[in-house]
Amino acid sequence: MARIHSEAARILGERVKAARLRIGISQEDLGELADMHFSNIGKIERGNSNPNLATIVALAGPLGVDPGEWLAGLTPAMLPGRTHQVTAADLIAARAEGRS
């Protein structure tokens, strides 16, 4: 069994699969509609793949989903190798402290 790419990939995959099942089409059907091989859709749905923006948009269109809905709530901390999240505000504050 392939390893899950990341927590973000797992959640995205669950959302893609739920949208596909909600309208009652197969991975093969979605592959045809999104112009990609059905095995890639399976990898995405299982969280074994980290799809790029073009792929996410290509999948969302035929399913009638706003791709932003699939990304809602995902954070950098859910990606591999991320143990903490530094925000732009943190960076600005740190730079300001260094200049004082």
C-alpha positions as CSV (number, residue, x, y, z in Angstrom):
1,M,0.0,0.0,0.0
2,A,1.3,3.4,-0.9
3,R,2.1,5.9,1.8
4,I,-0.1,9.0,2.3
5,H,1.8,12.0,1.0
6,S,0.6,14.4,3.7
7,E,-2.3,15.3,5.9
8,A,-3.3,18.0,3.4
9,A,-3.2,15.5,0.5
10,R,-5.3,13.0,2.5
11,I,-8.0,15.7,3.3
12,L,-8.0,16.9,-0.3
13,G,-8.4,13.4,-1.5
14,E,-11.3,12.7,0.7
15,R,-13.0,15.9,-0.5
16,V,-12.5,15.0,-4.2
17,K,-13.8,11.4,-3.6
18,A,-16.9,12.8,-1.7
19,A,-17.7,15.2,-4.6
20,R,-17.3,12.4,-7.1
21,L,-19.5,10.0,-5.2
22,R,-22.1,12.7,-4.5
23,I,-22.8,12.9,-8.2
24,G,-22.5,9.2,-8.8
25,I,-19.6,8.9,-11.3
26,S,-16.7,6.5,-11.4
27,Q,-13.0,7.4,-11.3
28,E,-12.9,6.4,-15.0
29,D,-15.7,8.9,-15.8
30,L,-14.0,11.7,-13.9
31,G,-10.8,10.9,-15.6
32,E,-12.4,11.2,-19.0
33,L,-14.1,14.5,-18.0
34,A,-10.9,16.0,-16.5
35,D,-8.6,14.6,-19.2
36,M,-6.5,12.5,-16.9
37,H,-5.9,8.8,-16.3
38,F,-8.3,7.3,-13.7
39,S,-5.3,5.8,-11.8
40,N,-4.1,9.3,-11.0
41,I,-7.6,10.1,-9.6
42,G,-7.3,7.1,-7.4
43,K,-3.9,8.3,-6.1
44,I,-5.3,11.7,-5.3
45,E,-8.4,10.3,-3.6
46,R,-6.2,8.0,-1.4
47,G,-3.9,11.0,-0.5
48,N,-0.9,9.3,-2.3
49,S,-0.5,12.3,-4.6
50,N,0.1,16.0,-4.2
51,P,-1.9,17.5,-7.1
52,N,-0.9,20.9,-8.5
53,L,-3.3,23.7,-9.0
54,A,-4.1,22.8,-12.7
55,T,-5.1,19.3,-11.6
56,I,-7.3,20.6,-8.8
57,V,-9.1,23.0,-11.1
58,A,-9.5,20.3,-13.8
59,L,-11.1,17.9,-11.3
60,A,-13.3,20.5,-9.7
61,G,-14.9,21.7,-12.9
62,P,-16.7,18.5,-14.0
63,L,-17.8,17.9,-10.4
64,G,-19.3,21.4,-10.1
65,V,-17.2,22.3,-7.1
66,D,-15.4,25.6,-6.3
67,P,-11.8,24.4,-6.0
68,G,-11.4,26.8,-3.0
69,E,-13.8,24.6,-1.0
70,W,-11.4,21.7,-1.3
71,L,-8.5,23.9,0.0
72,A,-10.4,25.4,2.9
73,G,-8.8,24.8,6.2
74,L,-5.6,23.3,4.8
75,T,-2.4,24.8,6.4
76,P,1.3,24.6,5.8
77,A,1.6,22.6,9.0
78,M,-0.2,19.8,7.2
79,L,2.6,19.5,4.6
80,P,5.6,17.1,5.0
81,G,8.5,18.5,7.0
82,R,6.5,21.3,8.5
83,T,6.7,21.3,12.3
84,H,5.6,24.9,12.9
85,Q,4.1,27.8,10.9
86,V,5.7,31.2,10.6
87,T,3.4,33.9,9.4
88,A,4.3,37.1,7.6
89,A,3.4,39.0,10.9
90,D,6.0,36.9,12.7
91,L,8.6,37.7,10.1
92,I,7.9,41.4,10.2
93,A,8.0,41.4,14.1
94,A,11.3,39.5,14.1
95,R,12.8,41.9,11.6
96,A,11.6,44.9,13.7
97,E,13.1,43.5,16.8
98,G,16.5,43.0,15.1
99,R,16.5,46.7,13.9
100,S,15.8,48.2,17.4
